[in-house]
Amino acid sequence: QVQLVESGGGLVPPGGSLRLSCTASGSFFSINVMGWYRQAPGKQRELVAKITSAGTTNYADSVKGRFVIFRDFAKKTVYLHMVSLKPDDTAVYYCNAETTGWDSHESNSWGQGTQVTVSS
């Protein structure tokens, strides 16, 4: 199993910045993809950003130019640096990881979520 622990959420005013962190632990052979998803009240969970083991990134159009995702491979940690935050960014942010187990099978894991609230 893979455990993902997020941190860094909180209350921030519009235009502010925040950095989210997610650290993976447990038993697995490799982490192939790590990403961030978010879910606002009454809305479907959506991809915010993801990054592959090769460093390829993908962002939702709504966050391009404002959010940056990056990984620390040694720490098995993914970060989401968010700037110019808007009220529409308010959501629970979930860390996601696609891993390959020692049995060569892929699995998909989720963190517990961290609340980001953008409000004055």
VMD Tcl script that draws the C-alpha trace (Angstrom):
set ca {
  {0.00 0.00 0.00}
  {0.92 3.61 -0.56}
  {0.20 6.35 1.91}
  {0.00 9.98 0.85}
  {0.06 12.78 3.37}
  {-0.74 16.33 2.31}
  {-0.03 19.55 4.09}
  {0.03 23.27 3.42}
  {-3.61 24.15 3.02}
  {-5.19 27.07 4.76}
  {-6.94 30.39 4.44}
  {-5.38 32.94 2.13}
  {-6.65 36.24 0.72}
  {-7.21 36.70 -3.02}
  {-3.91 37.29 -4.76}
  {-2.05 35.38 -2.10}
  {0.13 32.33 -2.42}
  {0.32 28.90 -0.87}
  {2.47 25.82 -1.21}
  {1.03 22.35 -0.83}
  {3.16 19.31 -0.07}
  {2.48 15.61 -0.43}
  {4.81 12.87 0.71}
  {4.47 9.24 -0.30}
  {5.39 6.33 1.91}
  {4.79 2.62 2.02}
  {5.78 -0.30 -0.13}
  {6.16 0.25 -3.85}
  {8.74 -0.08 -6.56}
  {8.33 3.29 -8.20}
  {6.18 6.37 -8.39}
  {5.19 6.97 -11.98}
  {2.91 9.98 -11.69}
  {2.05 12.35 -8.89}
  {-0.61 14.96 -9.14}
  {-3.03 17.26 -7.46}
  {-6.79 17.22 -7.84}
  {-9.34 19.47 -6.26}
  {-13.01 19.35 -5.47}
  {-15.10 22.38 -4.70}
  {-18.50 22.10 -3.01}
  {-21.10 20.86 -5.46}
  {-18.56 20.29 -8.19}
  {-16.80 17.32 -9.70}
  {-13.26 16.51 -8.72}
  {-10.87 17.82 -11.33}
  {-7.23 17.53 -12.20}
  {-5.18 20.55 -11.22}
  {-1.68 19.43 -12.17}
  {0.37 16.29 -12.53}
  {3.98 15.39 -13.10}
  {5.54 12.18 -14.37}
  {8.74 10.53 -13.29}
  {10.33 12.02 -16.39}
  {9.33 15.50 -15.32}
  {6.54 16.03 -17.82}
  {3.85 18.29 -16.42}
  {0.23 18.92 -17.21}
  {-1.98 21.69 -15.87}
  {-5.61 22.57 -15.95}
  {-6.22 25.60 -18.13}
  {-7.61 27.50 -15.17}
  {-4.32 27.34 -13.27}
  {-1.76 27.67 -16.04}
  {0.68 30.45 -15.31}
  {-0.31 30.56 -11.65}
  {0.43 27.10 -10.26}
  {3.65 25.14 -10.52}
  {4.03 21.46 -9.71}
  {7.40 19.93 -8.95}
  {8.84 16.85 -7.30}
  {11.68 16.00 -4.98}
  {12.51 12.45 -5.98}
  {14.74 11.79 -2.99}
  {12.01 12.81 -0.55}
  {9.22 11.19 -2.59}
  {7.39 14.45 -2.29}
  {5.37 16.50 -4.73}
  {4.66 20.17 -4.28}
  {2.11 22.53 -5.70}
  {3.13 26.16 -5.52}
  {0.14 28.41 -6.03}
  {0.27 32.14 -6.62}
  {-2.30 34.77 -7.56}
  {-4.95 32.71 -5.86}
  {-8.58 33.37 -6.69}
  {-11.78 32.59 -4.79}
  {-12.56 29.99 -7.46}
  {-9.47 28.09 -6.33}
  {-11.24 27.31 -3.07}
  {-11.52 23.54 -2.78}
  {-10.24 20.48 -1.05}
  {-7.00 19.56 -2.74}
  {-6.11 15.89 -2.99}
  {-2.76 14.36 -3.71}
  {-2.75 11.46 -6.13}
  {-0.03 9.00 -7.02}
  {0.24 6.26 -9.57}
  {2.73 3.68 -8.42}
  {4.14 0.39 -9.57}
  {4.28 -2.24 -6.87}
  {6.90 -4.86 -6.30}
  {4.58 -7.24 -8.13}
  {4.77 -4.96 -11.21}
  {1.11 -3.95 -10.94}
  {0.03 -0.34 -10.99}
  {-2.06 1.20 -8.27}
  {-3.64 4.57 -7.71}
  {-3.60 6.19 -4.29}
  {-5.15 9.28 -2.75}
  {-4.33 11.47 0.17}
  {-6.87 12.61 2.71}
  {-7.11 16.09 1.25}
  {-6.19 19.54 2.46}
  {-8.52 22.51 2.45}
  {-7.59 25.63 0.53}
  {-9.82 28.62 1.08}
  {-9.27 31.85 -0.83}
  {-11.27 34.60 0.77}
  {-10.91 38.05 2.21}
}
mol new
graphics top color blue
foreach p $ca { graphics top sphere $p radius 0.5 }
foreach p [lrange $ca 0 end-1] q [lrange $ca 1 end] { graphics top cylinder $p $q radius 0.2 }
display resetview
